[in-house]
Amino acid sequence: MCRYPDQHPVRCSLPGALVAFGLTVMLVACGGPGVSSGSGGTVPTTPSTPPPVGGSDTTAPAVNITAPTSASSLSTANGTITLGGNATDDVGVTRVSWNNSAGGSGSQNFSSASVNWSFTVALQSGVNVLTVTARDAAGNSRTDQLTVTRTASTNVANLSWDANTESDVVGYRVYYGTNPGSYLQVRGAGVEVTSGTGYTVTGLGSGVRYYFAVTAFDGSGNESGYSREVSKDIP
């Protein structure tokens, strides 16, 4: 029994619980790794878990090449192709870029969870490894690839001619067809060449003989007669 001046008697029970006026107050002291009570018991604590380094978004976008093919490779005689596809991300795609191992690159910016993208890519002769990369705001990225082999086309005709010596000539027109003296282009609507004295006609049909002629024209629209006609058999 403890008695203090001018106070009612207080029953002391230490260590453990302090009893006063019918109330029990637990004596608590700090300790680790838990918290110890005055009676020697331990109250366990749960350590906090730090957030992941770099933020919570660790999922890379998905990206797929679907055009001109969804296969992994193709061959073409064309000088360019249109590369297209889609990309998705659980938070949002921010950028899609392309790179050609033979030279050239480009990109598009986005701010959507699902996007469609398209690029016109110039091809070099031989192998072109086209890599498309999708990125999100957290820096996650994923790639898809298409290997394109550009082959030399045999369905072409390479034309060249002597320059016209008249001072007012501004260009030439190329005419061609499958019958001698009869061309697919009406007069005045030939393929215009305003730089140099040569032109490559492409997209010609296999197993066909083609005939070619060239004219010169001046700044007033006057056009010369046809040149001497030449022909080529397309295998």
C-alpha atoms as one frame of an Amber mdcrd trajectory, in Angstrom:
protein
   0.000   0.000   0.000   1.428   3.391  -1.038   0.194   6.646   0.489   0.989
  10.110  -0.773   0.188  13.408   0.989  -3.399  14.631   0.447  -4.236  11.606
  -1.717  -6.254   8.481  -1.280  -4.415   5.239  -0.813  -3.139   3.676  -4.035
  -2.355  -0.032  -4.333   0.894  -0.527  -6.204   1.726  -3.637  -8.152   4.956
  -3.147 -10.088   6.221  -4.310 -12.470   3.096  -5.138 -14.388  -0.145  -3.196
 -14.179  -0.777  -0.069 -12.130  -4.175  -0.283 -10.395  -5.787   2.966  -9.281
  -9.420   3.643  -8.591 -10.380   0.397 -10.308  -8.467   1.239 -13.534  -5.635
  -0.836 -14.910  -2.948   0.963 -16.873  -0.315  -1.204 -18.603   3.229   0.025
 -18.306   4.809  -0.118 -21.759   8.431   0.392 -22.663   9.925   0.542 -26.137
  12.224  -2.161 -27.335  13.067  -4.086 -30.457  12.399  -5.901 -32.579   8.962
  -5.874 -30.839   7.530  -3.722 -28.055   7.999  -5.015 -24.485   5.361  -4.575
 -21.793   6.158  -4.006 -18.124   5.267  -7.605 -17.330   7.989  -8.892 -19.668
   5.636  -9.755 -22.638   6.435  -8.768 -26.201   4.017  -7.217 -28.694   5.218
  -8.158 -32.206   5.542  -5.469 -34.867   5.395  -5.764 -38.695   8.262  -4.077
 -40.563   7.213  -1.816 -43.444   8.039  -2.915 -47.001   9.784  -0.315 -49.176
   8.220   0.434 -52.588   9.822  -1.223 -55.595  12.802   0.618 -57.067  11.838
   2.562 -60.219   8.116   2.740 -59.528   5.356   0.194 -59.738   5.128  -0.182
 -63.571   7.437  -3.010 -64.599   5.367  -4.415 -67.483   6.815  -3.861 -70.966
   4.507  -2.919 -73.855   3.570  -5.456 -76.524   4.371  -4.578 -80.149   3.546
  -6.452 -83.359   4.441  -5.902 -87.017   1.411  -6.841 -89.143   2.135  -5.135
 -92.501   3.284  -5.766 -95.152   3.356  -9.201 -93.487   3.171 -10.752 -90.037
   5.884 -13.256 -91.031   9.467 -12.728 -89.911  10.900 -12.093 -93.408  10.043
 -11.212 -97.000  11.687 -10.340-100.329  10.772  -7.450-102.598  12.156  -5.503
-105.543  10.529  -2.279-104.313  12.621   0.579-102.994  10.235   1.319-100.115
   7.695  -0.516 -97.994   4.951   0.602 -95.635   5.634  -0.926 -92.237   2.596
  -1.095 -89.947   1.299  -2.738 -86.802   0.020  -2.170 -83.273   1.283  -1.723
 -79.717  -0.408  -2.032 -76.309   0.539  -1.335 -72.695  -1.238  -1.707 -69.329
  -0.561   1.979 -68.554   0.111   3.618 -71.907   2.354   3.505 -74.979   4.370
   6.724 -75.268   6.611   6.077 -78.280   7.037   3.676 -81.201  10.252   3.860
 -83.233  11.842   1.946 -86.116  15.417   1.354 -87.193  16.848  -0.172 -90.373
  20.137  -2.043 -90.035  20.994  -0.814 -93.553  20.375   2.824 -92.572  17.430
   4.987 -91.564  15.174   5.430 -88.547  12.007   7.203 -87.380   9.467   7.402
 -84.568   5.950   8.419 -83.513   4.789   9.667 -80.090   1.591   8.407 -78.459
  -0.335   8.641 -75.176  -2.717   5.691 -75.290  -2.893   2.135 -73.981  -3.547
   0.789 -77.494  -2.154   2.338 -80.693  -1.796   1.605 -84.398   1.387   2.840
 -86.073   2.678   3.099 -89.649   6.024   4.074 -91.222   7.281   4.368 -94.802
  10.739   2.786 -94.845  13.359   3.141 -97.582  15.118  -0.125 -98.431  18.709
  -0.663 -99.493  19.828  -3.445-101.830  20.343  -6.677 -99.942  19.285  -7.417
 -96.365  17.378  -4.822 -94.298  16.658  -5.814 -90.673  13.779  -3.579 -89.528
  13.394  -3.312 -85.744  10.311  -1.686 -84.210  10.434  -0.696 -80.520   7.491
   0.303 -78.291   8.121   2.198 -75.015   6.058   3.349 -72.041   6.512   6.244
 -69.590   8.385   4.042 -67.078  11.057   3.211 -69.663   9.914  -0.365 -70.301
  10.317  -1.467 -73.933   9.814  -4.403 -76.268  10.724  -4.997 -79.925   9.556
  -6.851 -83.014  11.595  -7.454 -86.178  11.096  -7.994 -89.890  13.949  -8.945
 -92.216  13.419  -7.592 -95.733  15.657  -8.609 -98.632  15.552  -6.157-101.507
  16.240  -7.993-104.762  17.151  -6.588-108.145  14.071  -6.401-110.331  14.194
  -7.905-113.814  10.885  -6.303-114.838  12.449  -2.921-115.555  13.870  -1.034
-118.513  16.736   1.410-117.997  16.572   4.166-120.621  19.097   6.879-121.464
  19.309   9.405-124.292  21.368  12.297-125.629  20.519  15.738-124.303  18.626
  18.173-126.527  20.852  21.174-127.261  18.099  23.797-127.593  18.353  26.426
-124.823  14.647  26.520-123.942  14.217  22.779-123.342  13.050  22.146-119.762
  12.528  18.384-119.772  11.677  15.138-121.520   8.700  12.757-121.718   9.028
   8.970-121.814   6.466   6.875-123.711   6.166   3.100-123.804   3.761   0.371
-124.885   3.516  -3.190-126.157   3.049  -2.327-129.830   5.529  -0.464-132.036
   4.593   3.187-132.524   1.619   2.877-130.098   2.123   3.864-126.485   0.169
   3.543-123.266   0.435   7.314-122.682  -1.313   9.789-124.953   0.908  12.441
-126.493   1.674  15.164-123.979   1.112  12.830-121.037   4.333  10.812-121.064
   6.354  10.288-117.908   8.100  13.636-117.336  11.816  13.743-116.589  13.046
  17.226-115.643  16.482  16.285-114.312  19.063  14.304-116.278  18.778  12.240
-119.426  17.730   8.845-118.119  14.786   7.023-116.587  14.004   3.533-115.270
  10.588   2.174-116.218   9.362  -0.285-113.559   6.422  -2.622-113.113   6.593
  -4.132-116.579   4.841  -7.420-117.265   6.790 -10.654-117.621   7.028 -12.320
-121.038   6.195  -9.121-122.916   8.128  -6.998-125.435   7.905  -3.259-124.740
   8.651  -0.334-127.073  10.016   3.005-125.867  10.405   6.555-127.199  11.319
   9.945-125.749  10.348  13.541-126.572  11.679  16.928-125.409   9.487  19.861
-124.350  10.066  23.543-123.598   8.682  25.983-121.041   5.779  26.931-123.295
   4.605  23.323-123.535   5.850  22.721-127.086   6.884  19.103-127.585   9.283
  17.563-130.088   8.599  14.529-132.200   9.321  11.037-130.893  12.887   9.838
-130.723  14.014   6.678-132.459  12.064   3.804-130.907  13.828   1.042-128.955
  12.439  -2.179-127.508  13.128  -4.665-124.719  11.866  -8.165-123.982  10.905
  -8.619-120.327  11.637 -12.227-119.180
